Amino acid sequence: MLVGRPRASGELDETLISKTLALPIFASDPLSSVAYATEAAMVVLIAVSVSALHFVLPISIAIAAVLAIVVLSYTQTVRAYETSGGAYVVAKDNLGTLPSLVAAAALLVDYVLTVAVSVTAGVLALTSAAPSLAVHKVALSLCFVALLTIVNLRGVRESGVLFALPTYGFVAAMFLMIGTGVGKCLDGMCPQAAVPSPLAAGAGAVGVLVLLQAFASGSAALTGVEAISNGVGAFRRPRGRNAALTLLAMGAIAITLFLGVSYLAVSMNAAPSSSVSVISEIARATFPASSSTSLLYYAIQALTFGILVLAANTSYQGFPRLAAVLAHDRFFPRQFVNLGDRLVYSNGIVVLAGIAALLIWAFGADVIALIHLYVIGVFTAFTISQTGMVRYWLRREQPGWRWRAVVNGAGAVATGLVAILVIESKFAEGAWAVIVAIPVLVVCFYGVQRHYGKVARRLRAGVAAVSAAPRPTNRVVLYVESSDAALEEALWYARRIAPDGFSAIHVPGSGSDPGILPRFRQLTSLSPDLQIVPRENGRLEAVIEYLWALPRGESTFVTLVVPELFRKRSLAAALRRPEFSLKLRLLREPGVVITDVPVLAPDDVPRITRRAVCRILVSGAHAASMRAANYASTLGIEDTRALFFAFDSDEAAHLRATWEERELPVPLEVEEAPFRDIGDPLLAHVREITADPASVAVVVMPELVFSGLSRSLHNQRALYIKRLLLFEPRVILTSVPYRLD
């Protein structure tokens, strides 16, 4: 109800967007900068003197020139690279890995800050019109972040449709305000802005350094330009052409509005205030309270608030897509490459929202404090991207390559100079944190890639080890805690997979059944008898020490069968049971396979089970899957197959070919998972088996075991499956650990 129905992978083309929708989705950030870029430059100038404010217009013209160069440069980028990734992809192809990762880190930081700055600036516009809300600015900001997150989780087209009206409304209102204000000024009746609570003005002289600092602050007008290049893949075909036309439209609108606001700010003597924005001052002067057009002031305030909040939507499109590209190249956690139910990169959306919300809370939703961290990342990425495009043209020498290289070269020089100015002017005000964060992120990228490379090499190397291993054997040990329906089911299963005999152990504890031994003997007629294992260092250690005495190896398995009787479907209760700690600990023991036999209390009735069906859940033809297949061959279950849920046909064809090439001992069955989630198709498959009351589904899972932080870099699919199937009737869960720590 909140996010919408799941969409199948085949519906991906239906989510592609037109130029009309692309403008509010991708260009809301640069368009919204009109609301604060002029003011950002004025804050620097007024600190010197009130008379310095008239320099904001020539500074704005210089910024507009840089913006025009950057827009033209990026139109060439989107035509040359019709994939998502923007500066990262351009730099990777033309400059190498390190520059591309610097560009990616810079953009990721910028996207997070864009959300924080845009939302808090929007709330400032709201509190300018309703000052009584100022005390709630943090809570309001967090609410708007949550709202944007939900809307974007619904899908790209859905967010575009929702955001189109306020974005186009803001553009229309700004053109109306600028047209009316400029008309009055040219007619000799230029209204003067009222400035409540003005910022304290300095009494110094304007120097070159001050002008450069004002230029650096006003360069916030360029933020968001790169978002279209990061989201070319979301456009309808021809993608490059549509993206380029959207860029040109965005550039023309942004430059016109930015220069118009700067002109009116100077002409109307507007000045930065601690209580209202410069846009609010200009709008009130243009549409005074006493006139018939006074309602337009509130309309502009409302639309300004709307566009500032919606500007964050640019990051909601750019961050997840860039994170997905990085994850695909194994520089970022693989979870970010997963498409969510609505065909959006939902993991990236949620992580972006979480980090931005944390920043808003930490800085008290203070726009001025946050904006000092802003724009460094985006200009770093601009410079690297345009330098990469110069190399692109020099390497290809296509018709017109010289003038194209000149355009991109001019963009690289302009944005590089701005980046240097921004770093120099804002370093002590907090920009140092961004400068530190970028190399830290790059180091993390290399660390993630190194981890995934090591895992891939070990899985490949393990293939040879598993293939060369001798015929697998399996020794079964039944862990007995109490005499109940779960124990009866576990006894049946142990006899089924170990017809030649198995062991049964019990470790006495404070809550143990004192009559467990006679009750167990009554069930088994001493075949086998129950071994009482003394507890010296705790029950868990006693079980592990017992297993240590048994031979284990690559193809010498020891299966610990753990019966569990549940009184209700409570995952929290399952996590508190001593069996959970035992199963978790045994994942780290080489050669030990953990089999869970769960039974729900209403099922505490005699079983008529006569048949077992085994399914090995595989994600690829790697060493872990091969080892699980070898283990399954020791169970002696006739209906044993490997089961793979394919998200697309290419994935299915690749696994079939690899499976046949490696001649694995069990047949492979491939089922479609069009919604990119194995939960529903897995449940359907298992329930088809257990629909026969005489059948039990034995689900064997190869489980990669990692230690420390490396666990967070992997999908916890085995854990998800265990949670999903734990309370399913007549389902036995078996984990075959494959240690990679």
Secondary structure, 3 states (H helix, E strand, C coil): CCCCCCCCHHHHHHHCECHHHHHHHHCHHHHHHHHCHHHHHHHHHHCCCHHHHHHHHHHHHHHHHHHHHHHHHHHHHHHHCCCCCCHHHHHHHHCCHHHHHHHHHHHHHHHHHHHHHHHHHHHHHHHHHCHHHHHHHHHHHHHHHHHHHHHHHCCHHHHHHHHHHHHHHHHHHHHHHHHHHHHHHHCCCCCCCCCCCECCCCCCCCCHHHHHHHHHHHHHHHCCCCHHHHCHHHECCCHHHHHHHHHHHHHHHHHHHHHHHHHHHHHCCCCCECCCCHHHHHHHHHCCCCCCCHHHHHHHHHHHHHHHHHCHHHHHHHHHHHHHHHHHCCCCCHHHHCCCCCCCCHHHHHHHHHHHHHHHHHCCCCHHHHHCCCCHHHHHHHHHHHHHHHHHHHHHCCCCHHHHHHHHHHHHHHHHHHHHHHHHHHHHHHHHHHHHHHHHHHHHHHHHHHHHHHHHHHHHHHHHHHHHCCCCEEEEEEECCCCCHHHHHHHHHHHHHCCCCCEEEECCCCCCCCCHHHHHHHHHCCCCCEEECCCCCCHHHHHHHHHHCCCCCCCEEEEEEEEEEECCCCHHHHHHCHHHHHHHHHCCCCCEEEEEEEEEHHHCCCCCCCEEEEEEECCCCCHHHHHHHHHHCCCCCCEEEEEEEECCHHHHHHHHHHHHHHCCCCCEEEEECCCCCCHHHHHHHHHHHHCCCCEEEEEEEEEEECCHHHHHHCCCHHHHHHHHHCCCCCEEEEEEEEECC
